[in-house]
Amino acid sequence: MTKIKINFFIIAYIVFFFTNLWALENKILFKVDNKIITSIDIYNELKYLEIINKEFKDTSQKKAFEIAKRSLIREKIKEIELSKVFKELKVESEFLDKMIINYFKSFEINNISDFEIYFASKEINPDSIKKKISLEILWNQFIYSKFKENIKIDKELIRNDLLNKNKKKEFLLSEILFNLDKNEKLNDKIILLEREIKNNGFSKTALSYSNSDTANKGGKLGWVNETILNTKIKEKVKKTKVGNFTKPIVIPGGFLILKIEDVREVENISDLNLEINKVVKIKTNEQLNQFSNIYFNKVRKNTTINEL
């Protein structure tokens, strides 16, 4: 059973000093099974989150600490589980470099040298970021190998859906994926999230409460074609005005809230087979993400997390 105790003295200690690395004593704060999280780990995670999400700077110090802690715990749980499967948690360097460049392309990083210089200039060890990306790659590979037989894609249905309309809509979406903790009531959780969204905005609420891997980026999903959405989600999204968010949608792995940031129409399909393959790939990833969340929640429940 997961055990997390909040020690406000330690939180206050980290919050007070997190802007000054040299003032931090490298102290063990948490233990996730046999893996430790130190005060320096928290400090570095805070810096990293501030880089990849501009809105993180405006997050309160106490909440920022909780977000960084949760992010690191999630990472450690995956690392522990992957260590049971892989002898070494390493990714072939050429493939890893391509993934890193793609992941950070919005930072005008065009090669690994750019990447290393950029993060070194931010006083973050580039190798620590490489480890983060490697863990995500290995986790995705693991989930695919474990659940690939469970993926259900109806290509004919996709083909018919693409042919049925001349023009399609795309939605710019952000998400909050959440579960209920023990003794937590759904209505109470919804009230909490709606209050947080009203007071702090959707992106910051995703940072604080979403269980999805998109949380660190404020829940941003990007542009999503309507053909990719399942019927239930599509109906909810189409009924929601731009700038608003849906009521929680029950999905495998929890509850999903979607915000409609924008909407646009796309032109007629010029290459049907190419478009079908795109939709198949995205739907496959969507199902794998659901399997990933379900499996992660199962593993987390069997992980012991202690504050030291």
C-alpha positions in Angstrom: 0.0 0.0 0.0 1.4 3.5 -0.8 2.4 5.4 2.2 3.1 9.2 1.9 3.5 11.4 4.9 3.7 15.2 4.5 6.3 16.8 6.7 5.7 20.5 6.6 9.1 21.3 8.2 10.9 19.6 5.3 8.7 21.3 2.7 9.4 24.7 4.3 13.1 23.9 4.3 13.1 23.1 0.6 10.8 26.0 -0.3 13.0 28.5 1.5 16.2 27.4 -0.1 15.2 26.1 -3.5 16.4 29.3 -5.2 19.9 28.7 -4.0 21.6 25.4 -4.8 24.6 26.1 -2.5 22.3 26.7 0.5 20.8 23.3 0.1 22.0 20.4 2.2 21.8 17.3 0.0 19.4 15.4 2.3 17.4 12.3 1.6 13.7 13.3 1.7 11.8 10.3 0.3 12.4 6.6 -0.4 10.4 4.9 -3.1 11.0 1.2 -2.4 14.8 1.1 -2.7 15.2 4.4 -4.6 15.9 7.7 -2.9 14.8 11.3 -3.7 17.1 14.0 -2.2 16.7 17.7 -1.7 19.0 18.3 -4.7 16.8 16.0 -6.8 13.8 18.2 -5.9 15.8 21.4 -6.6 16.8 20.1 -10.1 13.3 19.0 -10.9 12.0 22.4 -10.0 14.4 24.0 -12.4 13.6 21.5 -15.2 9.8 22.0 -14.8 10.3 25.7 -14.9 12.1 25.3 -18.3 9.6 23.1 -20.0 6.5 24.9 -18.7 6.5 28.7 -18.6 3.5 28.8 -16.3 5.4 26.9 -13.6 7.2 30.1 -12.6 4.0 31.5 -11.2 3.2 28.4 -9.2 3.3 28.9 -5.4 6.4 27.5 -3.8 4.6 24.9 -1.7 2.6 23.7 -4.7 5.8 23.7 -6.9 7.5 21.4 -4.3 4.5 19.0 -4.4 4.5 18.9 -8.2 8.3 18.2 -8.4 7.9 15.5 -5.7 5.1 13.8 -7.5 7.0 14.0 -10.8 10.1 12.4 -9.3 8.1 9.7 -7.5 6.4 8.8 -10.8 9.8 8.6 -12.4 11.2 6.4 -9.7 8.2 4.0 -9.8 8.8 3.5 -13.5 12.5 3.0 -13.0 11.9 0.3 -10.4 9.4 -1.5 -12.6 11.7 -1.3 -15.7 14.6 -2.7 -13.8 12.7 -5.9 -13.4 12.5 -6.2 -17.2 15.7 -4.7 -18.6 19.2 -5.6 -17.6 20.3 -2.1 -18.4 18.1 1.0 -18.6 19.8 2.3 -21.7 18.6 3.4 -25.1 20.7 3.2 -28.3 22.4 6.6 -28.5 21.4 7.4 -32.1 17.8 6.8 -31.4 17.9 8.6 -28.1 19.5 11.6 -29.7 16.7 11.8 -32.3 14.1 11.6 -29.6 15.7 14.3 -27.5 16.0 16.7 -30.5 12.4 16.1 -31.4 11.3 16.6 -27.8 13.0 19.9 -27.4 12.6 21.3 -30.9 10.5 24.2 -29.6 13.6 25.4 -27.8 15.5 25.7 -31.2 17.6 22.7 -30.3 18.7 21.2 -33.6 21.4 18.7 -32.4 22.8 17.1 -29.3 25.5 19.7 -28.9 22.7 22.4 -28.8 20.9 20.4 -26.2 23.9 19.9 -23.9 24.9 23.6 -24.2 21.4 24.7 -23.4 20.8 22.7 -20.3 24.4 23.3 -19.0 23.7 27.0 -19.3 20.6 26.4 -17.1 22.8 24.6 -14.5 21.1 21.3 -15.3 23.2 18.2 -16.0 22.2 17.1 -19.6 22.8 13.5 -18.6 20.0 13.7 -16.1 17.6 14.8 -18.9 18.9 12.0 -21.1 18.0 9.6 -18.3 14.5 11.0 -18.1 13.9 10.6 -21.8 15.4 7.1 -21.8 13.1 6.0 -19.0 10.1 7.2 -21.0 11.2 5.5 -24.2 11.8 2.2 -22.3 8.5 2.5 -20.5 6.7 3.0 -23.8 8.5 0.0 -25.3 7.6 -2.1 -22.2 3.9 -1.1 -22.4 3.7 -1.8 -26.1 5.3 -5.3 -25.7 2.9 -6.1 -22.8 -0.3 -4.9 -24.3 0.1 -4.9 -28.1 -2.3 -7.9 -28.4 -5.0 -5.9 -26.7 -5.0 -3.0 -29.1 -8.2 -2.9 -31.1 -8.3 -0.8 -34.3 -11.1 -0.9 -36.9 -9.5 0.3 -40.1 -12.7 0.0 -42.1 -14.6 2.2 -39.6 -11.8 4.8 -39.8 -12.0 4.7 -43.6 -15.7 5.2 -43.6 -15.5 8.0 -41.1 -12.9 9.8 -43.2 -15.0 9.5 -46.3 -18.3 10.5 -44.7 -17.4 14.2 -44.5 -15.6 16.5 -46.9 -14.2 18.7 -44.1 -13.1 17.7 -40.7 -12.6 19.6 -37.5 -9.5 19.6 -35.4 -9.5 20.6 -31.8 -6.7 22.1 -29.8 -7.0 20.2 -26.6 -5.5 20.1 -23.1 -6.3 17.3 -20.6 -6.5 16.5 -16.9 -6.5 12.8 -16.2 -7.3 11.9 -12.6 -8.2 9.0 -10.3 -9.8 8.8 -6.9 -7.7 8.0 -3.9 -8.9 5.8 -1.1 -12.0 7.2 0.6 -12.2 10.1 -2.0 -15.6 10.9 -3.5 -15.9 11.8 -7.1 -18.2 14.8 -6.5 -15.7 16.2 -4.0 -12.8 15.7 -6.4 -14.8 17.4 -9.2 -15.6 20.4 -7.0 -11.9 20.7 -6.0 -10.7 20.6 -9.7 -13.3 23.0 -10.9 -12.3 25.4 -8.1 -8.6 25.0 -8.9 -9.3 25.6 -12.6 -11.3 28.8 -11.8 -8.7 30.2 -9.5 -5.4 29.1 -11.1 -6.3 28.1 -14.7 -6.4 24.8 -16.5 -2.7 24.5 -17.2 -1.7 24.9 -13.6 -4.4 22.6 -12.4 -3.1 19.9 -14.8 0.4 20.5 -13.4 -0.8 19.9 -9.9 -3.5 17.2 -10.3 -3.2 15.3 -13.6 -1.9 11.8 -13.6 -1.1 11.9 -17.3 2.5 12.2 -18.7 1.3 15.5 -20.2 1.0 17.0 -16.7 4.4 18.6 -16.7 3.5 20.5 -19.9 0.2 21.8 -18.4 -1.8 18.9 -20.0 -1.3 20.2 -23.6 -2.3 17.5 -26.2 -2.0 19.7 -29.3 -4.3 19.6 -32.3 -6.4 16.5 -32.5 -8.5 15.5 -35.5 -12.1 14.6 -34.7 -11.7 11.2 -36.5 -9.3 10.2 -33.8 -11.7 10.7 -30.9 -14.0 7.9 -29.8 -17.7 8.5 -30.0 -18.3 9.4 -26.4 -15.4 11.8 -26.2 -16.2 13.4 -29.6 -19.8 14.1 -28.5 -18.5 15.8 -25.3 -15.9 17.9 -27.1 -18.3 19.0 -29.9 -20.8 20.2 -27.3 -18.1 22.3 -25.4 -17.4 25.8 -26.5 -13.9 27.1 -27.1 -12.3 28.2 -23.9 -14.4 25.8 -21.8 -13.8 22.3 -20.5 -15.9 19.1 -20.4 -17.3 17.4 -17.4 -15.2 14.4 -16.3 -15.4 11.5 -18.9 -15.0 8.0 -17.7 -12.2 6.2 -19.6 -10.1 3.2 -18.9 -7.6 4.3 -16.3 -9.6 7.0 -14.6 -11.5 10.2 -15.4 -10.7 12.7 -18.2 -11.4 16.4 -18.4 -10.7 18.1 -21.7 -10.4 21.8 -22.4 -11.1 23.1 -25.9 -8.4 25.7 -26.5 -9.4 26.3 -30.2 -11.1 24.6 -33.2 -10.4 24.7 -36.9 -11.5 23.0 -40.1 -9.1 21.0 -42.2 -9.2 20.6 -46.0 -10.3 17.6 -48.0 -8.1 14.5 -47.7 -5.7 14.1 -50.6 -4.2 10.8 -49.7 -6.8 8.5 -48.0 -4.4 5.7 -47.2 -1.9 8.0 -45.6 -4.6 9.6 -43.5 -5.9 6.2 -42.4 -2.4 5.2 -41.3 -2.0 8.5 -39.3 -5.3 7.8 -37.5 -4.3 4.2 -36.8 -1.0 5.3 -35.3 -2.7 8.0 -33.1 -5.5 5.6 -32.0 -2.9 3.0 -31.2 -0.9 5.5 -29.0 -4.2 6.6 -27.3 -5.0 3.0 -26.3 -1.4 2.4 -25.2 -1.6 5.5 -23.0 -4.7 4.1 -21.4 -3.0 0.8 -20.8 0.0 2.7 -19.4 -2.1 4.6 -16.9 -3.9 1.5 -15.8 -0.7 -0.5 -15.3 1.1 2.4 -13.6 -1.7 2.8 -11.1 -1.5 -0.9 -10.3 2.2 -0.7 -9.8 2.0 2.4 -7.7 -0.5 0.8 -5.3 2.1 -1.9 -4.6 5.0 0.6 -4.1 6.0 1.8 -0.6 6.7 5.5 -0.5 8.1 6.9 2.8 9.3 10.2 3.9 12.6 10.1 5.8 
